[in-house]
Amino acid sequence: VQLQASGGGLVQAGGSLRLSCVASGSVNSIVAMGWYRQAPGKEREEISCVSSVDGKTYYTDSFKGRFTILRDKAKNTVYLQMNRLKSEDTAVYYCAATAKSYALSVLFTLGGYDYWGQGTLVTVSS
């Protein structure tokens, strides 16, 4: 499985951005896909994930309400809609996918992802 993330860029605080992650290869093996980010000097932070089986979603509490994960099964694509962006949202955003049937809430913390995209940089100017 290969993942290609895109959509990052420079945006003003308060603005919105939509990231895309396209999966290719053995996409039928994918059970879930997710997004996480890493800001300079900070640890990797999980944002959200979505089941490829039933569409259920999971969000880290701090992102609920501003960020939305969306999926388009026909296009093998997962999106991350980010609204009301803040300067502290500046980071490299990565998508990931897994073939493991972990519960969504522990997928990231248990290191359950099998595949990772290359990251796309989001810069929010204040």
Phi and psi restraints in degrees (value plus and minus 20) as a CYANA .aco file:
   2 GLN   PHI    -137.8   -97.8
   2 GLN   PSI     121.3   161.3
   3 LEU   PHI    -141.6  -101.6
   3 LEU   PSI     111.7   151.7
   4 GLN   PHI    -142.0  -102.0
   4 GLN   PSI      89.3   129.3
   5 ALA   PHI    -114.2   -74.2
   5 ALA   PSI     125.7   165.7
   6 SER   PHI    -176.0  -136.0
   6 SER   PSI     152.9   192.9
   7 GLY   PHI      86.3   126.3
   7 GLY   PSI     -26.0    14.0
   8 GLY   PHI     -90.6   -50.6
   8 GLY   PSI     148.8   188.8
   9 GLY   PHI     145.2   185.2
   9 GLY   PSI    -185.7  -145.7
  10 LEU   PHI    -119.3   -79.3
  10 LEU   PSI     109.9   149.9
  11 VAL   PHI    -160.7  -120.7
  11 VAL   PSI     129.0   169.0
  12 GLN   PHI     -98.6   -58.6
  12 GLN   PSI     132.2   172.2
  13 ALA   PHI     -76.4   -36.4
  13 ALA   PSI     117.8   157.8
  14 GLY   PHI      73.0   113.0
  14 GLY   PSI     -32.9     7.1
  15 GLY   PHI    -104.6   -64.6
  15 GLY   PSI    -195.6  -155.6
  16 SER   PHI    -148.1  -108.1
  16 SER   PSI     138.5   178.5
  17 LEU   PHI    -173.1  -133.1
  17 LEU   PSI     125.2   165.2
  18 ARG   PHI    -140.9  -100.9
  18 ARG   PSI     102.2   142.2
  19 LEU   PHI    -115.8   -75.8
  19 LEU   PSI     130.2   170.2
  20 SER   PHI    -144.6  -104.6
  20 SER   PSI     128.7   168.7
  21 CYS   PHI    -158.5  -118.5
  21 CYS   PSI      94.0   134.0
  22 VAL   PHI    -122.3   -82.3
  22 VAL   PSI     109.2   149.2
  23 ALA   PHI    -119.7   -79.7
  23 ALA   PSI     122.2   162.2
  24 SER   PHI    -160.1  -120.1
  24 SER   PSI     147.9   187.9
  25 GLY   PHI      73.2   113.2
  25 GLY   PSI    -153.8  -113.8
  26 SER   PHI    -101.9   -61.9
  26 SER   PSI      43.5    83.5
  27 VAL   PHI     -87.5   -47.5
  27 VAL   PSI     -45.1    -5.1
  28 ASN   PHI     -86.6   -46.6
  28 ASN   PSI     -35.3     4.7
  29 SER   PHI    -104.4   -64.4
  29 SER   PSI     -32.3     7.7
  30 ILE   PHI     -92.4   -52.4
  30 ILE   PSI     108.2   148.2
  31 VAL   PHI    -121.8   -81.8
  31 VAL   PSI     -53.1   -13.1
  32 ALA   PHI    -174.2  -134.2
  32 ALA   PSI     135.4   175.4
  33 MET   PHI    -154.0  -114.0
  33 MET   PSI     133.0   173.0
  34 GLY   PHI    -172.4  -132.4
  34 GLY   PSI     154.3   194.3
  35 TRP   PHI    -145.3  -105.3
  35 TRP   PSI     123.1   163.1
  36 TYR   PHI    -164.5  -124.5
  36 TYR   PSI     150.1   190.1
  37 ARG   PHI    -162.1  -122.1
  37 ARG   PSI     141.6   181.6
  38 GLN   PHI    -161.6  -121.6
  38 GLN   PSI      97.4   137.4
  39 ALA   PHI    -110.2   -70.2
  39 ALA   PSI     137.1   177.1
  40 PRO   PHI     -75.8   -35.8
  40 PRO   PSI     107.3   147.3
  41 GLY   PHI      55.8    95.8
  41 GLY   PSI     -12.9    27.1
  42 LYS   PHI    -141.1  -101.1
  42 LYS   PSI     143.7   183.7
  43 GLU   PHI     -96.7   -56.7
  43 GLU   PSI     140.5   180.5
  44 ARG   PHI     -82.4   -42.4
  44 ARG   PSI     121.1   161.1
  45 GLU   PHI    -150.8  -110.8
  45 GLU   PSI     105.5   145.5
  46 GLU   PHI     -96.3   -56.3
  46 GLU   PSI     120.9   160.9
  47 ILE   PHI    -127.8   -87.8
  47 ILE   PSI     -80.4   -40.4
  48 SER   PHI    -184.6  -144.6
  48 SER   PSI     141.4   181.4
  49 CYS   PHI    -169.3  -129.3
  49 CYS   PSI     141.7   181.7
  50 VAL   PHI    -159.1  -119.1
  50 VAL   PSI     119.2   159.2
  51 SER   PHI     -96.7   -56.7
  51 SER   PSI     114.6   154.6
  52 SER   PHI    -100.9   -60.9
  52 SER   PSI     -30.4     9.6
  53 VAL   PHI    -106.9   -66.9
  53 VAL   PSI     -71.8   -31.8
  54 ASP   PHI    -145.2  -105.2
  54 ASP   PSI     -18.4    21.6
  55 GLY   PHI      59.5    99.5
  55 GLY   PSI     -17.6    22.4
  56 LYS   PHI     -85.1   -45.1
  56 LYS   PSI     130.1   170.1
  57 THR   PHI    -143.3  -103.3
  57 THR   PSI     140.0   180.0
  58 TYR   PHI    -158.0  -118.0
  58 TYR   PSI     118.9   158.9
  59 TYR   PHI    -149.4  -109.4
  59 TYR   PSI     118.8   158.8
  60 THR   PHI     -86.7   -46.7
  60 THR   PSI     117.8   157.8
  61 ASP   PHI     -71.2   -31.2
  61 ASP   PSI     -60.2   -20.2
  62 SER   PHI     -87.6   -47.6
  62 SER   PSI     -32.3     7.7
  63 PHE   PHI    -126.9   -86.9
  63 PHE   PSI     -26.1    13.9
  64 LYS   PHI     -83.9   -43.9
  64 LYS   PSI     115.1   155.1
  65 GLY   PHI      77.1   117.1
  65 GLY   PSI     -52.5   -12.5
  66 ARG   PHI    -124.7   -84.7
  66 ARG   PSI     -53.7   -13.7
  67 PHE   PHI    -131.0   -91.0
  67 PHE   PSI     123.2   163.2
  68 THR   PHI    -154.3  -114.3
  68 THR   PSI     110.6   150.6
  69 ILE   PHI    -116.6   -76.6
  69 ILE   PSI     115.5   155.5
  70 LEU   PHI    -151.8  -111.8
  70 LEU   PSI     131.1   171.1
  71 ARG   PHI    -152.6  -112.6
  71 ARG   PSI     128.4   168.4
  72 ASP   PHI    -146.5  -106.5
  72 ASP   PSI      78.1   118.1
  73 LYS   PHI     -81.6   -41.6
  73 LYS   PSI     -58.1   -18.1
  74 ALA   PHI     -83.3   -43.3
  74 ALA   PSI     -50.5   -10.5
  75 LYS   PHI    -120.6   -80.6
  75 LYS   PSI     -17.1    22.9
  76 ASN   PHI      32.2    72.2
  76 ASN   PSI      22.0    62.0
  77 THR   PHI    -147.9  -107.9
  77 THR   PSI     119.7   159.7
  78 VAL   PHI    -139.8   -99.8
  78 VAL   PSI     118.9   158.9
  79 TYR   PHI    -135.4   -95.4
  79 TYR   PSI     136.0   176.0
  80 LEU   PHI    -147.7  -107.7
  80 LEU   PSI      87.6   127.6
  81 GLN   PHI    -108.0   -68.0
  81 GLN   PSI     100.8   140.8
  82 MET   PHI    -137.5   -97.5
  82 MET   PSI     101.3   141.3
  83 ASN   PHI    -137.8   -97.8
  83 ASN   PSI     140.8   180.8
  84 ARG   PHI      28.4    68.4
  84 ARG   PSI      32.1    72.1
  85 LEU   PHI     -86.2   -46.2
  85 LEU   PSI     127.3   167.3
  86 LYS   PHI    -141.3  -101.3
  86 LYS   PSI     141.8   181.8
  87 SER   PHI     -80.2   -40.2
  87 SER   PSI     -51.3   -11.3
  88 GLU   PHI     -93.7   -53.7
  88 GLU   PSI     -25.1    14.9
  89 ASP   PHI    -103.3   -63.3
  89 ASP   PSI     -23.9    16.1
  90 THR   PHI     -81.9   -41.9
  90 THR   PSI     103.2   143.2
  91 ALA   PHI    -196.7  -156.7
  91 ALA   PSI     150.5   190.5
  92 VAL   PHI    -111.0   -71.0
  92 VAL   PSI     107.5   147.5
  93 TYR   PHI    -123.9   -83.9
  93 TYR   PSI     111.7   151.7
  94 TYR   PHI    -140.4  -100.4
  94 TYR   PSI     126.3   166.3
  95 CYS   PHI    -127.7   -87.7
  95 CYS   PSI     137.9   177.9
  96 ALA   PHI    -166.6  -126.6
  96 ALA   PSI     140.7   180.7
  97 ALA   PHI    -163.7  -123.7
  97 ALA   PSI     136.9   176.9
  98 THR   PHI    -160.2  -120.2
  98 THR   PSI     132.3   172.3
  99 ALA   PHI    -125.6   -85.6
  99 ALA   PSI     -17.1    22.9
 100 LYS   PHI    -110.1   -70.1
 100 LYS   PSI     127.3   167.3
 101 SER   PHI    -114.8   -74.8
 101 SER   PSI      36.6    76.6
 102 TYR   PHI    -100.7   -60.7
 102 TYR   PSI     134.8   174.8
 103 ALA   PHI     -83.4   -43.4
 103 ALA   PSI     120.4   160.4
 104 LEU   PHI     -77.5   -37.5
 104 LEU   PSI     -55.2   -15.2
 105 SER   PHI     -89.6   -49.6
 105 SER   PSI     -37.3     2.7
 106 VAL   PHI    -138.2   -98.2
 106 VAL   PSI     -17.3    22.7
 107 LEU   PHI     -77.8   -37.8
 107 LEU   PSI     -66.4   -26.4
 108 PHE   PHI     -94.1   -54.1
 108 PHE   PSI     -68.2   -28.2
 109 THR   PHI     -85.9   -45.9
 109 THR   PSI     -46.9    -6.9
 110 LEU   PHI    -112.7   -72.7
 110 LEU   PSI     -12.0    28.0
 111 GLY   PHI      43.6    83.6
 111 GLY   PSI      19.2    59.2
 112 GLY   PHI    -103.3   -63.3
 112 GLY   PSI     -27.6    12.4
 113 TYR   PHI     -95.2   -55.2
 113 TYR   PSI     121.4   161.4
 114 ASP   PHI    -123.1   -83.1
 114 ASP   PSI     -46.6    -6.6
 115 TYR   PHI    -153.6  -113.6
 115 TYR   PSI     124.6   164.6
 116 TRP   PHI    -154.7  -114.7
 116 TRP   PSI     123.1   163.1
 117 GLY   PHI    -104.0   -64.0
 117 GLY   PSI     158.8   198.8
 118 GLN   PHI    -105.7   -65.7
 118 GLN   PSI     -31.8     8.2
 119 GLY   PHI      74.1   114.1
 119 GLY   PSI     127.9   167.9
 120 THR   PHI    -156.7  -116.7
 120 THR   PSI     113.5   153.5
 121 LEU   PHI    -105.2   -65.2
 121 LEU   PSI     109.5   149.5
 122 VAL   PHI    -135.0   -95.0
 122 VAL   PSI     104.6   144.6
 123 THR   PHI    -140.7  -100.7
 123 THR   PSI     102.2   142.2
 124 VAL   PHI    -129.5   -89.5
 124 VAL   PSI      98.6   138.6
 125 SER   PHI    -113.8   -73.8
 125 SER   PSI     120.4   160.4
